[in-house]
Amino acid sequence: MMKYALAAVLLGAPLAAQAQTATGPVSVEIVSNGQVSVPAQRFRMSVTLTTKGKDEAAAGAALAANKAKLTRALAALNIGEAKGDIGTTNSLVGLISTFAGTKSKPSFSLETLDDDSTETPQSTATETLGFDAPTRAAIESAKAPIEANGGKLDDDVLPLLNDYVAPTRAAKAAAIKKAQGEADAYATALGLKRSAIVKVSEKQDPTAGALALIGELVTIVAPKKEGSVDQVTVNASLVVEFQLSR
């Protein structure tokens, strides 16, 4: 046993030395996530409209009429219909805003009455709509016309941006800077210096992406201090390859 243990130590010694110093160029690949927070530029709200009629056609017609009236009333408050837009593909906000902005369709249900009821069951039409308001104050002003047209405003409001290009680029720059720091740490451990960036890839790393989205979710649902500004968090996940040399 002693003979085999000694052999293992002798074989492991060169590897330990190599881990501390390197004689030639070494490539290192860093997975890095950059993040920036920007004040919200619009606020997405969800409104559920409900109407009734003697049948689906009547309920649907009433729903369409209320929807048109509500859309006009909100337009007067500078609140427009939500559009399906992805701010950034690696973003919880972008994902949610995309689904929230997709074209909605009404759903129908038939009223259930007691067996001994002499009334005729009515049809109920329901549709959930998304709107973008310029400020939270505008949402408060929208409550009256929403209720007047048979609507219910969802309590949750999603802060968004009008333009994600510049913040996404800033997040990528932050990711590269963070990766450079990690590469420098590798270089120091190997007795080398960071000489060049060989490759930058935007392919998504599942673990890094999941952690970034969790952090973004916490930012969205965290209670806001009174008077504080709503922030939109933009993430960018990159894979950066560096060359380390003497």
Secondary structure, DSSP 8 states (H G I E B T S, - for coil): -HHHHHHHHHHHHHHHHHHH--SS-EEEEEEEEEEEEEE-SEEEEEEEEEEEESSHHHHHHHHHHHHHHHHHHHHTTT-EE-----S-TT-HHHHHHHHHTS----EEEE----TT--S---EEEEEEEEEEESSHHHHHHHHHHHHHTTEEE-S--EEE-S--HHHHHHHHHHHHHHHHHHHHHHHHHHT-EEEEEEEEE----HHHHHHHHHHHHHHHHS---TT---EEEEEEEEEEEEEEE-
